[in-house]
Amino acid sequence: MFCHDEEEGDISVSLRLKKDRNGKVRPNFYGRYMVDSKVVEVNLGVEWKGVPPENLRTEGNSDFERSRDRAQAVLDNMQSEAMRKGRAEHLTEKLIESKTGRKIQYTRLAELGDLWEKLPRGRKPGAQHLKTCRSRFERFQAFMEAPSRSAEFLHEVTEADANEYLNQLREEGRADETVKQTVNLLRGAFQRFLPVGVANPFRALVLRGGAGRETVHRVPFTPEELQKLFDVSEPDEIFHPLIVCAACTGMRRGDVCRLRWADVDLKAGVINCKAGKTSEQLEIPIFGPLQNVLQSAKGERGFVFPAAAKMIETDAGRRKLTRGFKRLVEMALSDTEETEGAAELLPTSTARKRGLKAIEKITREGSTRQERMTTVLKEYLAGASYREIEEQHGYRRGQISEDLQTIEAEIGGRIRRVSPVATRKRATHLTNVVSEDRMQSSSIRDWHALRVTFVTIALSAGVPMELVRRITGHKTVDIVLKHYFRPDREHFKAVMVEKMPAVLTGQHEVVDSEEELKQVAAKIAAGRDFEKNLEIMKRLLGSKQDGVAK
């Protein structure tokens, strides 16, 4: 390497020629200069001509010196521009600091996870949520480290980079909701940590559904399916009250779990609370099944469902709520019979009471075995799996299974859930759908499906939209119609036939059953909508006579 400067430490401005590994001199001049205590080295794009000297401290021939002068002029301009820009940025920073009282900081992409986690919040986010956020920040950082981009700081990310990353997420087959959450997370993080005055590259990013992909909607339960779900969940002291409350109110899972007695007025038959997601004030009538559940809870203060309130605050608890609900859906909707040949599963309260008595009988008071079996029974009946009990208490899975079998033999009833793995697979088959253009299956029968069910049944029954929105807290009609009003085909057809005139539906040609005649007659006898039901009775009798004549 040839250096223009005589002393190696002097690098304020210098011209250089570089050699390759084979000793051949590269064709262009290189320049080095210092700005803000940082050394910058650039290829000046000026070819050297003629014959270079052995050392740039001496002169070469005339052609070389002319090319050296051109390179020196380019280097001087670069340094002047850098110094001018540096002074301008410095003055801008000083001006911003004087106006805002905040010192400008340049945040690295690698710091986003830590900074995001340390942000002050009203409610502490769960560990799984923070882990997901950190993973998304790290994926974006890896994307920006590609040679074509090589951005280290937030302010170096361009709008083109943001658009390219959005397209990559879609090409990878990420769900639309995942793409939306990722972009919104990055937009929010950049908004918080970009230097003042720097444009947010994610600000104007347009989020649309994937090309050719339709939104996967939750499927509402029919009234018959809902009744089956109520029936199979009744023995479960934790899930049954939650399911009834969610189905009868249309509340989100988190709002149901965190419902407080202060928000419940049993005398007036109304729940007045705020939606956790939108802070909208909700006013919800208490129907009969929910009235029974609330009266059975017998609380006066604090959470209505304290066990659920505790579960919803942890990642493990939320997983239990999700898996437990889907297991109950599988039990309610599956046509397959359990083939284990075992007795009927005991209700949770019965299993706990009889199980604890059995443990006292077959173990010595205060022994390690009694303590272990008691812990295993309580944890398992609370919804924990073998793996979770093992991780939390250190008991081997084989020992856990043996303890539960021993208790079952003593009480003469079944407390173990049948085939957990097989049950989970059947539940997934009933509650999820798989799409070729998505990385993961989409959930269609989960807790939120109960909210969809409430809205669908209410609107189909003729409840005014404004009343439904007052109960659910939805701000716009479009959201309700697009995502929550999901009648199936048969339900949709039945409503249309009832509301549309006979000239379009041809319903007058149908001969109605004896049962329908009896129902209408009963209504007339009770004096309910006399004129209307009398006309229906005449039509039904006329249709029946026509049918007999034919």
C-alpha positions, 0 to 999 in steps of 0.5 A: 500500500502506498500512502501520501502521508509521511507519518502513519498516524496522520490520517486527516486527509490522505491519498492511497494506492492499494495492492491485491494479495498477488501484489498487483496495484489496484487501478483506482486511488483511495482516500482516507479522511476523519469526520467526528473522530471517525476514520472514513476510507473510500474508493475515489473512482479516479484511475491513476495514470502513468508510472507511480513512484515507489512511495507517494511522498515522492513524485511520479511522472507527469501523467501520474501527477495529473491523475493524482491532482484529480484524485486529490480534488475529489478527496478534498470535496468529499471531506468538505461535504462530510464536514459540512453535513456533520456540522449541519447534523450537529446543529440540527441535533442541538436545535432539537435538543433545545426545543424538546429537552431530549438528547438525540439517541441513535438506536441499534436494531439489535437493541429493540428487544431489550428496549421494548421489554423495558417500556413502562406499561399499565399491565405487565405483558406475559413472557410468551408475548415478550418472547414473540416480540423479541423473535420478530425484532430479531428476524427483522434485524437478520433481514436488514443484515443482508449485504444489499442492505447492511443497516445497523441503526433504525434511522438507516432503514428505508421505506423500500426496506420496510416494503420488501420485508412486508413482501417477504412475510407474505411470500413465506406464507405467514397468516395475514394476522401475523403479518399485521401484528409484525408490521404494527409492532415494528411501526410502534417500535420505530415510532418510539425509538427513532431520532426526533424528526426522522420519518418512520419507514413503516408509517405509510405501509399498506396492509392488505390481505394476501393475494388470492387468500380469503380470511378464515372466520370462526364458525359459530355453534348452533343452539344444539351444539351449544347445549351439548357443550354446556352439558359436557362441560357441566362436571368441570368446575372451572370451564363450565362457568366460563363457557356459559358466561362467554356464550351468554354475554359475547364477552372476550375470554380475558374479560370473562376471566377477569370479571369482578363482582363489582361489575355484576348487579344480580338484582337488576340482572345486568353486567356493567363493565369495560372491555379490556381490549377497547375500554368500551363500556358494556351493558349486558343483560344476565340471562337464566343460565348465567344467572344460575352460574353467578348465584352458584359462585356466591361471591361478594368481592374480587374476581367472579372466577378467581381460578380463571383470573389467575390462569389468564395472567400466565402463558401456561394458564392461557394454554390450559384454557385453550386446550381445555376448551378445545378438549370439551368441544371435541367431547361435545361435537365428536361422533366417535365413542371413547374406546378405552372401556373405562368408566365414565369420567367423574366430575372434578369436585367428586374426583377431588373429594373422593380422591383425597379421602382415598389418599388418606386411607392408603398412605401414612399421615405426613409421609412423602408419598401422601404429599406427592399423591395429594399434589399430583391429584390437585394439579391434575384435576386443575388441568395440568398435564403429566409434563407440566406436573413433572416440570413444576414438581420434579415427579417422574411421569411414570410415577404420576400415572401410577399414583393416579391409577392407584387412586382410581382403583381405590375410589372405583371411578375414572379421573384420568382424561382419555388418551391426551394425545389422541384427544388433542388431535381429534380436537384440532381436527374439529376446531382448526382448518388447514390451508395450503397457503398458510404456514399453520392451521387456523382456529375456527372453534375456540373461545372467540367462536362463542363471541361469534355465536352470540352475535350470530344468534342475536342478529338472526333472532332480530335483535337490533344491531345497536343493541348488539354493539352495546353489548359487545362493544364493537365500534362499527357495524362493518366489523360486526357484519364482516367478522362476527355475523356468520350464519351457516347455510341452513340457518341463513336459508331458514331466516330468509324463508321466514322473512321473504314473501311466499311468492319468492320462496314457494313456501305456501306449497309445503304442507306443514306438520301436525306438530306445527299446527299444535304449536300455533293452536297453543299460541292462539289459545294463550292469546299470543298474537291472535290475529297473526297466528289465526292467519297462520292457522288458516294457511296451515289448514288450507295447505293440509287439505290441499295435500290430502286432496292430492 
